[in-house]
Amino acid sequence: MYSFSTQLKNSFAAAEQQVTEALKAEGFGVLTEIDVQATLKKKLGIEKRPYKILGACNPVLANQALDSEPNIGLLLPCNVVVREEENGVITVAFMNPSAVLTLVDRDDIATSANQVRDKLLRVQASLKQDR
């Protein structure tokens, strides 16, 4: 399973802010933000529901992984998707770093990936509590 998710019943903007704050509480920063809705509108003229990809990074764990395996940056950051469904519910989906980082066959990387996964699972759990 390459992802796990939860659903929220607040506005898209409120959900995005809530996710960002929950990530921060677990030591993550958002390095990148891709507004898929705006990009598809601008490039293709297609109307889509709100959809953002947040590139989340925990600097301490990322640094450890980079020191261990310099090319690990190809698999970073951890993406978190915030998207609006047809019924107006907001889905927040998290990349499962343990699944993705199995591509790197190293115990130290697997350990780091599990630490990141555990932090992201705590973010997911905190969002469920706040619904």
C-alpha positions as CSV (number, residue, x, y, z in Angstrom):
1,M,0.0,0.0,0.0
2,Y,1.6,3.2,-1.1
3,S,-0.7,5.6,0.7
4,F,-3.1,6.1,3.5
5,S,-5.8,8.8,3.9
6,T,-8.5,10.4,5.9
7,Q,-11.4,12.6,5.2
8,L,-12.4,16.0,6.6
9,K,-15.7,17.9,6.5
10,N,-14.4,21.5,6.5
11,S,-13.6,23.8,3.7
12,F,-10.6,23.2,1.4
13,A,-8.7,26.2,2.7
14,A,-9.3,25.2,6.3
15,A,-8.3,21.6,5.6
16,E,-5.1,22.7,4.0
17,Q,-4.2,24.9,6.9
18,Q,-5.1,22.1,9.4
19,V,-2.9,19.6,7.5
20,T,0.0,22.1,7.4
21,E,-0.3,22.7,11.2
22,A,-0.5,19.0,11.9
23,L,2.6,18.4,9.8
24,K,4.4,21.1,11.7
25,A,3.5,19.6,15.0
26,E,5.4,16.4,13.9
27,G,8.5,18.3,12.7
28,F,7.6,18.6,9.0
29,G,7.7,21.7,6.9
30,V,6.0,22.1,3.5
31,L,8.8,22.7,1.0
32,T,6.6,22.7,-2.1
33,E,3.0,23.3,-3.0
34,I,1.6,22.3,-6.3
35,D,-1.9,23.7,-7.1
36,V,-3.0,21.1,-9.6
37,Q,-6.4,22.8,-10.1
38,A,-4.8,26.1,-11.1
39,T,-2.1,24.4,-13.3
40,L,-4.6,22.4,-15.2
41,K,-6.8,25.5,-15.7
42,K,-3.9,27.5,-16.9
43,K,-2.2,24.9,-19.1
44,L,-5.2,23.0,-20.5
45,G,-8.2,25.1,-19.8
46,I,-9.7,22.2,-17.7
47,E,-11.9,23.0,-14.7
48,K,-11.1,20.6,-11.7
49,R,-12.0,20.5,-8.1
50,P,-9.4,21.9,-5.6
51,Y,-6.4,19.6,-5.5
52,K,-3.0,20.4,-4.0
53,I,0.2,18.4,-3.5
54,L,2.2,19.4,-0.5
55,G,5.8,18.3,-0.4
56,A,6.4,17.7,3.3
57,C,9.9,17.3,4.7
58,N,11.2,16.5,8.2
59,P,14.7,18.1,8.0
60,V,16.3,15.9,10.7
61,L,15.2,12.6,9.1
62,A,15.9,13.9,5.6
63,N,19.4,14.9,6.5
64,Q,20.1,11.4,8.0
65,A,18.8,9.8,4.9
66,L,20.8,12.1,2.6
67,D,24.0,11.4,4.6
68,S,23.3,7.7,4.3
69,E,22.3,7.6,0.6
70,P,22.9,10.8,-1.5
71,N,20.5,9.8,-4.2
72,I,17.6,9.4,-1.8
73,G,16.6,12.9,-2.8
74,L,15.0,11.3,-5.8
75,L,12.4,9.9,-3.5
76,L,11.9,13.0,-1.3
77,P,9.9,14.9,-0.1
78,C,6.9,13.0,1.2
79,N,3.9,14.1,-0.7
80,V,0.6,14.9,0.9
81,V,-2.5,15.4,-1.3
82,V,-5.4,17.6,-0.2
83,R,-8.3,17.2,-2.6
84,E,-12.0,18.1,-2.7
85,E,-14.3,15.2,-3.6
86,E,-17.6,15.6,-5.6
87,N,-19.6,15.6,-2.3
88,G,-17.5,18.4,-0.9
89,V,-15.6,16.2,1.6
90,I,-11.9,16.8,1.7
91,T,-9.6,13.8,1.3
92,V,-6.1,14.1,2.8
93,A,-3.8,11.4,1.4
94,F,-0.3,10.6,2.6
95,M,2.5,8.9,0.7
96,N,3.6,5.8,2.7
97,P,7.4,6.3,2.8
98,S,7.9,2.7,4.0
99,A,6.4,1.5,0.7
100,V,8.3,3.9,-1.5
101,L,11.7,3.6,0.2
102,T,11.7,-0.2,-0.2
103,L,13.2,0.7,-3.5
104,V,16.4,1.3,-1.5
105,D,17.5,-2.0,-0.1
106,R,19.2,-0.7,3.1
107,D,18.2,-1.3,6.7
108,D,19.1,2.3,7.8
109,I,16.9,3.8,5.1
110,A,14.1,1.4,6.1
111,T,14.4,2.5,9.7
112,S,14.2,6.2,8.7
113,A,11.2,5.4,6.4
114,N,9.4,3.8,9.3
115,Q,10.0,6.8,11.5
116,V,8.6,9.1,8.9
117,R,5.6,6.8,8.3
118,D,4.9,6.8,12.1
119,K,5.0,10.6,12.2
120,L,2.7,10.8,9.2
121,L,0.3,8.3,10.8
122,R,0.2,10.6,13.9
123,V,-0.6,13.5,11.6
124,Q,-3.4,11.5,10.1
125,A,-4.7,10.5,13.5
126,S,-4.7,14.1,14.7
127,L,-6.8,15.1,11.7
128,K,-9.3,12.4,12.5
129,Q,-9.6,13.8,16.1
130,D,-10.2,17.4,14.8
131,R,-13.0,16.5,12.4
